[in-house]
């Protein structure tokens, strides 16, 4: 998280290091079974992709799929 807070000040929001860091943070929260928190980080990545002209369709699909998977898991846990 410290690294992310530093690069967030240096790079543009759609910089590869920013997105990679957000994805790494999300994965850590997933590993801790903190799916709601992980979901917020993936949603942040999706927001960046939507605002970025450099995001590929594959990038968009990958993060959207991850959000769908987490949302499904969260909904199944709440039932």
C-alpha positions as CSV (number, residue, x, y, z in Angstrom):
1,X,0.0,0.0,0.0
2,X,2.9,2.4,0.7
3,X,4.3,1.8,-2.8
4,X,0.8,2.6,-4.3
5,X,0.5,5.8,-2.3
6,X,3.8,6.9,-3.7
7,X,3.3,6.0,-7.3
8,X,-0.2,7.5,-7.2
9,X,1.4,10.9,-6.8
10,X,3.9,10.3,-9.6
11,X,2.1,8.6,-12.4
12,X,-1.1,9.3,-14.3
13,X,-4.1,7.2,-13.1
14,X,-4.0,4.9,-16.1
15,X,-0.3,4.2,-15.8
16,X,0.4,0.4,-15.9
17,X,2.1,0.5,-12.5
18,X,-1.0,2.1,-10.9
19,X,-3.3,-0.6,-12.4
20,X,-0.9,-3.4,-11.5
21,X,-0.7,-2.2,-7.9
22,X,-4.5,-1.9,-7.6
23,X,-4.8,-5.5,-9.0
24,X,-2.2,-6.8,-6.5
25,X,-4.0,-5.1,-3.6
26,X,-7.3,-6.6,-4.8
27,X,-5.7,-10.1,-5.0
28,X,-4.3,-9.8,-1.5
29,X,-7.8,-8.9,-0.2
30,X,-9.2,-11.9,-2.1
31,X,-6.6,-14.1,-0.5
32,X,-7.8,-12.8,2.9
33,X,-11.4,-13.5,1.9
34,X,-12.2,-9.8,2.1
35,X,-14.2,-9.9,-1.1
36,X,-16.0,-6.6,-0.6
37,X,-12.7,-4.7,-0.3
38,X,-11.2,-6.6,-3.3
39,X,-14.3,-5.7,-5.3
40,X,-13.8,-2.0,-4.6
41,X,-10.3,-2.2,-6.0
42,X,-11.4,-4.0,-9.1
43,X,-14.2,-1.5,-9.6
44,X,-11.5,1.3,-9.3
45,X,-9.5,-0.4,-12.1
46,X,-12.6,-0.6,-14.3
47,X,-13.3,3.1,-13.7
48,X,-9.7,3.9,-14.8
49,X,-10.1,1.6,-17.9
50,X,-13.4,3.3,-18.9
51,X,-11.7,6.8,-18.7
52,X,-8.6,5.6,-20.5
53,X,-8.1,5.6,-24.2
54,X,-5.3,3.0,-23.9
55,X,-7.3,0.2,-22.2
56,X,-7.9,-2.8,-24.5
57,X,-11.1,-4.8,-24.8
58,X,-9.3,-7.7,-23.2
59,X,-8.4,-5.6,-20.2
60,X,-12.0,-4.4,-19.8
61,X,-13.3,-8.0,-20.2
62,X,-10.8,-9.4,-17.7
63,X,-11.6,-6.9,-14.9
64,X,-15.4,-7.0,-15.6
65,X,-15.3,-10.8,-15.4
66,X,-13.4,-10.6,-12.0
67,X,-16.0,-8.1,-10.7
68,X,-18.8,-10.5,-11.8
69,X,-17.1,-13.4,-10.1
70,X,-16.6,-11.6,-6.8
71,X,-20.2,-10.2,-6.9
72,X,-21.5,-13.7,-7.3
73,X,-19.4,-15.0,-4.4
74,X,-20.5,-12.2,-2.2
75,X,-24.1,-12.7,-3.0
76,X,-23.8,-16.5,-2.4
77,X,-22.2,-15.8,1.0
78,X,-25.1,-13.5,2.0
79,X,-27.8,-16.1,1.3
